[in-house]
Amino acid sequence: MPSTTGPAALDPAVAARLKRDDAGLVPAIAQQYDTGEVLMLGWMDDEALHRTLTTGRCTYWSRSRREYWVKGDTSGHVQHVKSVALDCDGDTVLVKVDQIGAACHTGERTCFDADTLPVTGAR
């Protein structure tokens, strides 16, 4: 389980606003800052959010590997943070980034390109 406290703690005022799931995580949506393109969804705990805010690089918690990862450290497809916002409920983080290269682990620019679902009730 990720850490919610540590030597480099998240600002208590920000931490108090977060509504985490049972694993201590909040979803973090990465969006291209200048085009609005939605790139990916990752997971952050307090430490990952703290690292993101203080380094200017997106840090996520990998639920499968159970470790922190900085986007682009392996692939070179870096996310430079431009801004970070919480939604009105404090249960989702929006990170506006300048994405270098692909955001998706498949090599695609965005994780949301592959499969557009049919909407039959659209007006």
MODELLER restraints for C-alpha pairs under 7 A, 6 or more apart:
rsr = mdl.restraints
at = mdl.atoms
rsr.add(forms.Gaussian(group=physical.xy_distance, feature=features.Distance(at['CA:1:A'], at['CA:23:A']), mean=6.50, stdev=0.5))
rsr.add(forms.Gaussian(group=physical.xy_distance, feature=features.Distance(at['CA:2:A'], at['CA:24:A']), mean=7.00, stdev=0.5))
rsr.add(forms.Gaussian(group=physical.xy_distance, feature=features.Distance(at['CA:2:A'], at['CA:45:A']), mean=6.62, stdev=0.5))
rsr.add(forms.Gaussian(group=physical.xy_distance, feature=features.Distance(at['CA:3:A'], at['CA:47:A']), mean=6.53, stdev=0.5))
rsr.add(forms.Gaussian(group=physical.xy_distance, feature=features.Distance(at['CA:4:A'], at['CA:45:A']), mean=6.41, stdev=0.5))
rsr.add(forms.Gaussian(group=physical.xy_distance, feature=features.Distance(at['CA:4:A'], at['CA:46:A']), mean=5.10, stdev=0.5))
rsr.add(forms.Gaussian(group=physical.xy_distance, feature=features.Distance(at['CA:4:A'], at['CA:47:A']), mean=6.18, stdev=0.5))
rsr.add(forms.Gaussian(group=physical.xy_distance, feature=features.Distance(at['CA:9:A'], at['CA:47:A']), mean=6.63, stdev=0.5))
rsr.add(forms.Gaussian(group=physical.xy_distance, feature=features.Distance(at['CA:9:A'], at['CA:50:A']), mean=6.76, stdev=0.5))
rsr.add(forms.Gaussian(group=physical.xy_distance, feature=features.Distance(at['CA:10:A'], at['CA:46:A']), mean=5.86, stdev=0.5))
rsr.add(forms.Gaussian(group=physical.xy_distance, feature=features.Distance(at['CA:10:A'], at['CA:47:A']), mean=6.51, stdev=0.5))
rsr.add(forms.Gaussian(group=physical.xy_distance, feature=features.Distance(at['CA:10:A'], at['CA:50:A']), mean=4.92, stdev=0.5))
rsr.add(forms.Gaussian(group=physical.xy_distance, feature=features.Distance(at['CA:15:A'], at['CA:46:A']), mean=6.79, stdev=0.5))
rsr.add(forms.Gaussian(group=physical.xy_distance, feature=features.Distance(at['CA:17:A'], at['CA:90:A']), mean=5.49, stdev=0.5))
rsr.add(forms.Gaussian(group=physical.xy_distance, feature=features.Distance(at['CA:18:A'], at['CA:90:A']), mean=4.71, stdev=0.5))
rsr.add(forms.Gaussian(group=physical.xy_distance, feature=features.Distance(at['CA:18:A'], at['CA:91:A']), mean=5.89, stdev=0.5))
rsr.add(forms.Gaussian(group=physical.xy_distance, feature=features.Distance(at['CA:19:A'], at['CA:90:A']), mean=5.46, stdev=0.5))
rsr.add(forms.Gaussian(group=physical.xy_distance, feature=features.Distance(at['CA:19:A'], at['CA:91:A']), mean=4.73, stdev=0.5))
rsr.add(forms.Gaussian(group=physical.xy_distance, feature=features.Distance(at['CA:20:A'], at['CA:26:A']), mean=5.20, stdev=0.5))
rsr.add(forms.Gaussian(group=physical.xy_distance, feature=features.Distance(at['CA:20:A'], at['CA:91:A']), mean=6.34, stdev=0.5))
rsr.add(forms.Gaussian(group=physical.xy_distance, feature=features.Distance(at['CA:24:A'], at['CA:45:A']), mean=5.91, stdev=0.5))
rsr.add(forms.Gaussian(group=physical.xy_distance, feature=features.Distance(at['CA:25:A'], at['CA:43:A']), mean=6.11, stdev=0.5))
rsr.add(forms.Gaussian(group=physical.xy_distance, feature=features.Distance(at['CA:25:A'], at['CA:44:A']), mean=5.40, stdev=0.5))
rsr.add(forms.Gaussian(group=physical.xy_distance, feature=features.Distance(at['CA:25:A'], at['CA:45:A']), mean=4.66, stdev=0.5))
rsr.add(forms.Gaussian(group=physical.xy_distance, feature=features.Distance(at['CA:26:A'], at['CA:43:A']), mean=5.72, stdev=0.5))
rsr.add(forms.Gaussian(group=physical.xy_distance, feature=features.Distance(at['CA:26:A'], at['CA:44:A']), mean=5.46, stdev=0.5))
rsr.add(forms.Gaussian(group=physical.xy_distance, feature=features.Distance(at['CA:26:A'], at['CA:45:A']), mean=6.35, stdev=0.5))
rsr.add(forms.Gaussian(group=physical.xy_distance, feature=features.Distance(at['CA:26:A'], at['CA:91:A']), mean=5.86, stdev=0.5))
rsr.add(forms.Gaussian(group=physical.xy_distance, feature=features.Distance(at['CA:26:A'], at['CA:92:A']), mean=5.68, stdev=0.5))
rsr.add(forms.Gaussian(group=physical.xy_distance, feature=features.Distance(at['CA:27:A'], at['CA:41:A']), mean=6.64, stdev=0.5))
rsr.add(forms.Gaussian(group=physical.xy_distance, feature=features.Distance(at['CA:27:A'], at['CA:42:A']), mean=5.89, stdev=0.5))
rsr.add(forms.Gaussian(group=physical.xy_distance, feature=features.Distance(at['CA:27:A'], at['CA:43:A']), mean=4.67, stdev=0.5))
rsr.add(forms.Gaussian(group=physical.xy_distance, feature=features.Distance(at['CA:27:A'], at['CA:44:A']), mean=6.38, stdev=0.5))
rsr.add(forms.Gaussian(group=physical.xy_distance, feature=features.Distance(at['CA:27:A'], at['CA:92:A']), mean=5.18, stdev=0.5))
rsr.add(forms.Gaussian(group=physical.xy_distance, feature=features.Distance(at['CA:27:A'], at['CA:93:A']), mean=6.27, stdev=0.5))
rsr.add(forms.Gaussian(group=physical.xy_distance, feature=features.Distance(at['CA:28:A'], at['CA:41:A']), mean=5.58, stdev=0.5))
rsr.add(forms.Gaussian(group=physical.xy_distance, feature=features.Distance(at['CA:28:A'], at['CA:42:A']), mean=5.12, stdev=0.5))
rsr.add(forms.Gaussian(group=physical.xy_distance, feature=features.Distance(at['CA:28:A'], at['CA:43:A']), mean=5.46, stdev=0.5))
rsr.add(forms.Gaussian(group=physical.xy_distance, feature=features.Distance(at['CA:28:A'], at['CA:44:A']), mean=6.38, stdev=0.5))
rsr.add(forms.Gaussian(group=physical.xy_distance, feature=features.Distance(at['CA:28:A'], at['CA:92:A']), mean=5.92, stdev=0.5))
rsr.add(forms.Gaussian(group=physical.xy_distance, feature=features.Distance(at['CA:28:A'], at['CA:93:A']), mean=4.55, stdev=0.5))
rsr.add(forms.Gaussian(group=physical.xy_distance, feature=features.Distance(at['CA:28:A'], at['CA:94:A']), mean=5.75, stdev=0.5))
rsr.add(forms.Gaussian(group=physical.xy_distance, feature=features.Distance(at['CA:28:A'], at['CA:95:A']), mean=6.79, stdev=0.5))
rsr.add(forms.Gaussian(group=physical.xy_distance, feature=features.Distance(at['CA:29:A'], at['CA:40:A']), mean=5.96, stdev=0.5))
rsr.add(forms.Gaussian(group=physical.xy_distance, feature=features.Distance(at['CA:29:A'], at['CA:41:A']), mean=4.55, stdev=0.5))
rsr.add(forms.Gaussian(group=physical.xy_distance, feature=features.Distance(at['CA:29:A'], at['CA:42:A']), mean=6.47, stdev=0.5))
rsr.add(forms.Gaussian(group=physical.xy_distance, feature=features.Distance(at['CA:29:A'], at['CA:93:A']), mean=6.20, stdev=0.5))
rsr.add(forms.Gaussian(group=physical.xy_distance, feature=features.Distance(at['CA:29:A'], at['CA:94:A']), mean=4.93, stdev=0.5))
rsr.add(forms.Gaussian(group=physical.xy_distance, feature=features.Distance(at['CA:29:A'], at['CA:95:A']), mean=6.01, stdev=0.5))
rsr.add(forms.Gaussian(group=physical.xy_distance, feature=features.Distance(at['CA:30:A'], at['CA:38:A']), mean=6.30, stdev=0.5))
rsr.add(forms.Gaussian(group=physical.xy_distance, feature=features.Distance(at['CA:30:A'], at['CA:39:A']), mean=5.48, stdev=0.5))
rsr.add(forms.Gaussian(group=physical.xy_distance, feature=features.Distance(at['CA:30:A'], at['CA:40:A']), mean=5.34, stdev=0.5))
rsr.add(forms.Gaussian(group=physical.xy_distance, feature=features.Distance(at['CA:30:A'], at['CA:41:A']), mean=6.16, stdev=0.5))
rsr.add(forms.Gaussian(group=physical.xy_distance, feature=features.Distance(at['CA:30:A'], at['CA:94:A']), mean=6.20, stdev=0.5))
rsr.add(forms.Gaussian(group=physical.xy_distance, feature=features.Distance(at['CA:30:A'], at['CA:95:A']), mean=4.91, stdev=0.5))
rsr.add(forms.Gaussian(group=physical.xy_distance, feature=features.Distance(at['CA:30:A'], at['CA:96:A']), mean=5.90, stdev=0.5))
rsr.add(forms.Gaussian(group=physical.xy_distance, feature=features.Distance(at['CA:30:A'], at['CA:97:A']), mean=6.62, stdev=0.5))
rsr.add(forms.Gaussian(group=physical.xy_distance, feature=features.Distance(at['CA:31:A'], at['CA:37:A']), mean=5.58, stdev=0.5))
rsr.add(forms.Gaussian(group=physical.xy_distance, feature=features.Distance(at['CA:31:A'], at['CA:38:A']), mean=4.44, stdev=0.5))
rsr.add(forms.Gaussian(group=physical.xy_distance, feature=features.Distance(at['CA:31:A'], at['CA:39:A']), mean=5.32, stdev=0.5))
rsr.add(forms.Gaussian(group=physical.xy_distance, feature=features.Distance(at['CA:31:A'], at['CA:95:A']), mean=6.21, stdev=0.5))
rsr.add(forms.Gaussian(group=physical.xy_distance, feature=features.Distance(at['CA:31:A'], at['CA:96:A']), mean=4.85, stdev=0.5))
rsr.add(forms.Gaussian(group=physical.xy_distance, feature=features.Distance(at['CA:31:A'], at['CA:97:A']), mean=6.02, stdev=0.5))
rsr.add(forms.Gaussian(group=physical.xy_distance, feature=features.Distance(at['CA:32:A'], at['CA:38:A']), mean=6.45, stdev=0.5))
rsr.add(forms.Gaussian(group=physical.xy_distance, feature=features.Distance(at['CA:32:A'], at['CA:39:A']), mean=6.75, stdev=0.5))
rsr.add(forms.Gaussian(group=physical.xy_distance, feature=features.Distance(at['CA:32:A'], at['CA:96:A']), mean=5.69, stdev=0.5))
rsr.add(forms.Gaussian(group=physical.xy_distance, feature=features.Distance(at['CA:32:A'], at['CA:97:A']), mean=5.16, stdev=0.5))
rsr.add(forms.Gaussian(group=physical.xy_distance, feature=features.Distance(at['CA:32:A'], at['CA:98:A']), mean=5.72, stdev=0.5))
rsr.add(forms.Gaussian(group=physical.xy_distance, feature=features.Distance(at['CA:32:A'], at['CA:99:A']), mean=6.38, stdev=0.5))
rsr.add(forms.Gaussian(group=physical.xy_distance, feature=features.Distance(at['CA:33:A'], at['CA:82:A']), mean=6.82, stdev=0.5))
rsr.add(forms.Gaussian(group=physical.xy_distance, feature=features.Distance(at['CA:33:A'], at['CA:96:A']), mean=4.72, stdev=0.5))
rsr.add(forms.Gaussian(group=physical.xy_distance, feature=features.Distance(at['CA:33:A'], at['CA:97:A']), mean=5.21, stdev=0.5))
rsr.add(forms.Gaussian(group=physical.xy_distance, feature=features.Distance(at['CA:33:A'], at['CA:98:A']), mean=6.07, stdev=0.5))
rsr.add(forms.Gaussian(group=physical.xy_distance, feature=features.Distance(at['CA:38:A'], at['CA:110:A']), mean=6.93, stdev=0.5))
rsr.add(forms.Gaussian(group=physical.xy_distance, feature=features.Distance(at['CA:39:A'], at['CA:103:A']), mean=5.96, stdev=0.5))
rsr.add(forms.Gaussian(group=physical.xy_distance, feature=features.Distance(at['CA:39:A'], at['CA:110:A']), mean=4.31, stdev=0.5))
rsr.add(forms.Gaussian(group=physical.xy_distance, feature=features.Distance(at['CA:39:A'], at['CA:111:A']), mean=5.91, stdev=0.5))
rsr.add(forms.Gaussian(group=physical.xy_distance, feature=features.Distance(at['CA:39:A'], at['CA:112:A']), mean=6.97, stdev=0.5))
rsr.add(forms.Gaussian(group=physical.xy_distance, feature=features.Distance(at['CA:40:A'], at['CA:103:A']), mean=6.56, stdev=0.5))
rsr.add(forms.Gaussian(group=physical.xy_distance, feature=features.Distance(at['CA:40:A'], at['CA:104:A']), mean=6.76, stdev=0.5))
rsr.add(forms.Gaussian(group=physical.xy_distance, feature=features.Distance(at['CA:40:A'], at['CA:110:A']), mean=6.17, stdev=0.5))
rsr.add(forms.Gaussian(group=physical.xy_distance, feature=features.Distance(at['CA:40:A'], at['CA:111:A']), mean=5.32, stdev=0.5))
rsr.add(forms.Gaussian(group=physical.xy_distance, feature=features.Distance(at['CA:42:A'], at['CA:60:A']), mean=6.19, stdev=0.5))
rsr.add(forms.Gaussian(group=physical.xy_distance, feature=features.Distance(at['CA:43:A'], at['CA:60:A']), mean=5.52, stdev=0.5))
rsr.add(forms.Gaussian(group=physical.xy_distance, feature=features.Distance(at['CA:43:A'], at['CA:61:A']), mean=5.46, stdev=0.5))
rsr.add(forms.Gaussian(group=physical.xy_distance, feature=features.Distance(at['CA:44:A'], at['CA:60:A']), mean=5.09, stdev=0.5))
rsr.add(forms.Gaussian(group=physical.xy_distance, feature=features.Distance(at['CA:44:A'], at['CA:61:A']), mean=5.37, stdev=0.5))
rsr.add(forms.Gaussian(group=physical.xy_distance, feature=features.Distance(at['CA:45:A'], at['CA:61:A']), mean=6.88, stdev=0.5))
rsr.add(forms.Gaussian(group=physical.xy_distance, feature=features.Distance(at['CA:48:A'], at['CA:59:A']), mean=5.17, stdev=0.5))
rsr.add(forms.Gaussian(group=physical.xy_distance, feature=features.Distance(at['CA:48:A'], at['CA:60:A']), mean=5.49, stdev=0.5))
rsr.add(forms.Gaussian(group=physical.xy_distance, feature=features.Distance(at['CA:48:A'], at['CA:61:A']), mean=6.57, stdev=0.5))
rsr.add(forms.Gaussian(group=physical.xy_distance, feature=features.Distance(at['CA:49:A'], at['CA:59:A']), mean=6.97, stdev=0.5))
rsr.add(forms.Gaussian(group=physical.xy_distance, feature=features.Distance(at['CA:51:A'], at['CA:59:A']), mean=6.28, stdev=0.5))
rsr.add(forms.Gaussian(group=physical.xy_distance, feature=features.Distance(at['CA:52:A'], at['CA:58:A']), mean=4.82, stdev=0.5))
rsr.add(forms.Gaussian(group=physical.xy_distance, feature=features.Distance(at['CA:52:A'], at['CA:59:A']), mean=5.35, stdev=0.5))
rsr.add(forms.Gaussian(group=physical.xy_distance, feature=features.Distance(at['CA:56:A'], at['CA:80:A']), mean=5.89, stdev=0.5))
rsr.add(forms.Gaussian(group=physical.xy_distance, feature=features.Distance(at['CA:56:A'], at['CA:81:A']), mean=4.94, stdev=0.5))
rsr.add(forms.Gaussian(group=physical.xy_distance, feature=features.Distance(at['CA:57:A'], at['CA:70:A']), mean=6.89, stdev=0.5))
rsr.add(forms.Gaussian(group=physical.xy_distance, feature=features.Distance(at['CA:57:A'], at['CA:79:A']), mean=5.84, stdev=0.5))
rsr.add(forms.Gaussian(group=physical.xy_distance, feature=features.Distance(at['CA:57:A'], at['CA:80:A']), mean=5.13, stdev=0.5))
rsr.add(forms.Gaussian(group=physical.xy_distance, feature=features.Distance(at['CA:57:A'], at['CA:81:A']), mean=5.63, stdev=0.5))
rsr.add(forms.Gaussian(group=physical.xy_distance, feature=features.Distance(at['CA:58:A'], at['CA:70:A']), mean=5.79, stdev=0.5))
rsr.add(forms.Gaussian(group=physical.xy_distance, feature=features.Distance(at['CA:58:A'], at['CA:71:A']), mean=5.77, stdev=0.5))
rsr.add(forms.Gaussian(group=physical.xy_distance, feature=features.Distance(at['CA:58:A'], at['CA:79:A']), mean=5.90, stdev=0.5))
rsr.add(forms.Gaussian(group=physical.xy_distance, feature=features.Distance(at['CA:58:A'], at['CA:81:A']), mean=6.60, stdev=0.5))
rsr.add(forms.Gaussian(group=physical.xy_distance, feature=features.Distance(at['CA:59:A'], at['CA:68:A']), mean=6.67, stdev=0.5))
rsr.add(forms.Gaussian(group=physical.xy_distance, feature=features.Distance(at['CA:59:A'], at['CA:69:A']), mean=5.59, stdev=0.5))
rsr.add(forms.Gaussian(group=physical.xy_distance, feature=features.Distance(at['CA:59:A'], at['CA:70:A']), mean=4.33, stdev=0.5))
rsr.add(forms.Gaussian(group=physical.xy_distance, feature=features.Distance(at['CA:59:A'], at['CA:71:A']), mean=6.27, stdev=0.5))
rsr.add(forms.Gaussian(group=physical.xy_distance, feature=features.Distance(at['CA:60:A'], at['CA:68:A']), mean=5.62, stdev=0.5))
rsr.add(forms.Gaussian(group=physical.xy_distance, feature=features.Distance(at['CA:60:A'], at['CA:69:A']), mean=5.42, stdev=0.5))
rsr.add(forms.Gaussian(group=physical.xy_distance, feature=features.Distance(at['CA:60:A'], at['CA:70:A']), mean=6.35, stdev=0.5))
rsr.add(forms.Gaussian(group=physical.xy_distance, feature=features.Distance(at['CA:61:A'], at['CA:67:A']), mean=5.74, stdev=0.5))
rsr.add(forms.Gaussian(group=physical.xy_distance, feature=features.Distance(at['CA:61:A'], at['CA:68:A']), mean=4.52, stdev=0.5))
rsr.add(forms.Gaussian(group=physical.xy_distance, feature=features.Distance(at['CA:61:A'], at['CA:69:A']), mean=6.32, stdev=0.5))
rsr.add(forms.Gaussian(group=physical.xy_distance, feature=features.Distance(at['CA:62:A'], at['CA:68:A']), mean=6.00, stdev=0.5))
rsr.add(forms.Gaussian(group=physical.xy_distance, feature=features.Distance(at['CA:62:A'], at['CA:69:A']), mean=6.83, stdev=0.5))
rsr.add(forms.Gaussian(group=physical.xy_distance, feature=features.Distance(at['CA:71:A'], at['CA:77:A']), mean=6.82, stdev=0.5))
rsr.add(forms.Gaussian(group=physical.xy_distance, feature=features.Distance(at['CA:71:A'], at['CA:78:A']), mean=5.53, stdev=0.5))
rsr.add(forms.Gaussian(group=physical.xy_distance, feature=features.Distance(at['CA:71:A'], at['CA:79:A']), mean=6.18, stdev=0.5))
rsr.add(forms.Gaussian(group=physical.xy_distance, feature=features.Distance(at['CA:72:A'], at['CA:78:A']), mean=4.04, stdev=0.5))
rsr.add(forms.Gaussian(group=physical.xy_distance, feature=features.Distance(at['CA:72:A'], at['CA:79:A']), mean=6.91, stdev=0.5))
rsr.add(forms.Gaussian(group=physical.xy_distance, feature=features.Distance(at['CA:77:A'], at['CA:99:A']), mean=6.99, stdev=0.5))
rsr.add(forms.Gaussian(group=physical.xy_distance, feature=features.Distance(at['CA:77:A'], at['CA:100:A']), mean=5.03, stdev=0.5))
rsr.add(forms.Gaussian(group=physical.xy_distance, feature=features.Distance(at['CA:77:A'], at['CA:101:A']), mean=4.82, stdev=0.5))
rsr.add(forms.Gaussian(group=physical.xy_distance, feature=features.Distance(at['CA:77:A'], at['CA:102:A']), mean=5.80, stdev=0.5))
rsr.add(forms.Gaussian(group=physical.xy_distance, feature=features.Distance(at['CA:77:A'], at['CA:103:A']), mean=6.65, stdev=0.5))
rsr.add(forms.Gaussian(group=physical.xy_distance, feature=features.Distance(at['CA:78:A'], at['CA:99:A']), mean=6.01, stdev=0.5))
rsr.add(forms.Gaussian(group=physical.xy_distance, feature=features.Distance(at['CA:78:A'], at['CA:100:A']), mean=5.19, stdev=0.5))
rsr.add(forms.Gaussian(group=physical.xy_distance, feature=features.Distance(at['CA:79:A'], at['CA:97:A']), mean=5.62, stdev=0.5))
rsr.add(forms.Gaussian(group=physical.xy_distance, feature=features.Distance(at['CA:79:A'], at['CA:98:A']), mean=5.66, stdev=0.5))
rsr.add(forms.Gaussian(group=physical.xy_distance, feature=features.Distance(at['CA:79:A'], at['CA:99:A']), mean=4.64, stdev=0.5))
rsr.add(forms.Gaussian(group=physical.xy_distance, feature=features.Distance(at['CA:79:A'], at['CA:100:A']), mean=6.31, stdev=0.5))
rsr.add(forms.Gaussian(group=physical.xy_distance, feature=features.Distance(at['CA:80:A'], at['CA:97:A']), mean=5.23, stdev=0.5))
rsr.add(forms.Gaussian(group=physical.xy_distance, feature=features.Distance(at['CA:80:A'], at['CA:98:A']), mean=5.05, stdev=0.5))
rsr.add(forms.Gaussian(group=physical.xy_distance, feature=features.Distance(at['CA:80:A'], at['CA:99:A']), mean=6.50, stdev=0.5))
rsr.add(forms.Gaussian(group=physical.xy_distance, feature=features.Distance(at['CA:81:A'], at['CA:95:A']), mean=6.82, stdev=0.5))
rsr.add(forms.Gaussian(group=physical.xy_distance, feature=features.Distance(at['CA:81:A'], at['CA:96:A']), mean=6.13, stdev=0.5))
rsr.add(forms.Gaussian(group=physical.xy_distance, feature=features.Distance(at['CA:81:A'], at['CA:97:A']), mean=4.45, stdev=0.5))
rsr.add(forms.Gaussian(group=physical.xy_distance, feature=features.Distance(at['CA:81:A'], at['CA:98:A']), mean=6.54, stdev=0.5))
rsr.add(forms.Gaussian(group=physical.xy_distance, feature=features.Distance(at['CA:82:A'], at['CA:96:A']), mean=5.46, stdev=0.5))
rsr.add(forms.Gaussian(group=physical.xy_distance, feature=features.Distance(at['CA:82:A'], at['CA:97:A']), mean=5.15, stdev=0.5))
rsr.add(forms.Gaussian(group=physical.xy_distance, feature=features.Distance(at['CA:82:A'], at['CA:98:A']), mean=6.93, stdev=0.5))
rsr.add(forms.Gaussian(group=physical.xy_distance, feature=features.Distance(at['CA:83:A'], at['CA:95:A']), mean=5.91, stdev=0.5))
rsr.add(forms.Gaussian(group=physical.xy_distance, feature=features.Distance(at['CA:83:A'], at['CA:96:A']), mean=5.18, stdev=0.5))
rsr.add(forms.Gaussian(group=physical.xy_distance, feature=features.Distance(at['CA:84:A'], at['CA:93:A']), mean=6.97, stdev=0.5))
rsr.add(forms.Gaussian(group=physical.xy_distance, feature=features.Distance(at['CA:84:A'], at['CA:94:A']), mean=5.72, stdev=0.5))
rsr.add(forms.Gaussian(group=physical.xy_distance, feature=features.Distance(at['CA:84:A'], at['CA:95:A']), mean=4.55, stdev=0.5))
rsr.add(forms.Gaussian(group=physical.xy_distance, feature=features.Distance(at['CA:84:A'], at['CA:96:A']), mean=6.28, stdev=0.5))
rsr.add(forms.Gaussian(group=physical.xy_distance, feature=features.Distance(at['CA:85:A'], at['CA:93:A']), mean=5.79, stdev=0.5))
rsr.add(forms.Gaussian(group=physical.xy_distance, feature=features.Distance(at['CA:85:A'], at['CA:94:A']), mean=5.20, stdev=0.5))
rsr.add(forms.Gaussian(group=physical.xy_distance, feature=features.Distance(at['CA:85:A'], at['CA:95:A']), mean=6.58, stdev=0.5))
rsr.add(forms.Gaussian(group=physical.xy_distance, feature=features.Distance(at['CA:86:A'], at['CA:92:A']), mean=5.93, stdev=0.5))
rsr.add(forms.Gaussian(group=physical.xy_distance, feature=features.Distance(at['CA:86:A'], at['CA:93:A']), mean=4.69, stdev=0.5))
rsr.add(forms.Gaussian(group=physical.xy_distance, feature=features.Distance(at['CA:86:A'], at['CA:94:A']), mean=6.24, stdev=0.5))
rsr.add(forms.Gaussian(group=physical.xy_distance, feature=features.Distance(at['CA:87:A'], at['CA:93:A']), mean=6.38, stdev=0.5))
rsr.add(forms.Gaussian(group=physical.xy_distance, feature=features.Distance(at['CA:101:A'], at['CA:109:A']), mean=6.67, stdev=0.5))
rsr.add(forms.Gaussian(group=physical.xy_distance, feature=features.Distance(at['CA:102:A'], at['CA:108:A']), mean=5.25, stdev=0.5))
rsr.add(forms.Gaussian(group=physical.xy_distance, feature=features.Distance(at['CA:102:A'], at['CA:109:A']), mean=4.06, stdev=0.5))
rsr.add(forms.Gaussian(group=physical.xy_distance, feature=features.Distance(at['CA:102:A'], at['CA:110:A']), mean=6.67, stdev=0.5))
rsr.add(forms.Gaussian(group=physical.xy_distance, feature=features.Distance(at['CA:103:A'], at['CA:109:A']), mean=5.23, stdev=0.5))
rsr.add(forms.Gaussian(group=physical.xy_distance, feature=features.Distance(at['CA:103:A'], at['CA:110:A']), mean=5.35, stdev=0.5))
rsr.add(forms.Gaussian(group=physical.xy_distance, feature=features.Distance(at['CA:103:A'], at['CA:111:A']), mean=6.91, stdev=0.5))
rsr.add(forms.Gaussian(group=physical.xy_distance, feature=features.Distance(at['CA:104:A'], at['CA:110:A']), mean=5.41, stdev=0.5))
rsr.add(forms.Gaussian(group=physical.xy_distance, feature=features.Distance(at['CA:104:A'], at['CA:111:A']), mean=4.93, stdev=0.5))
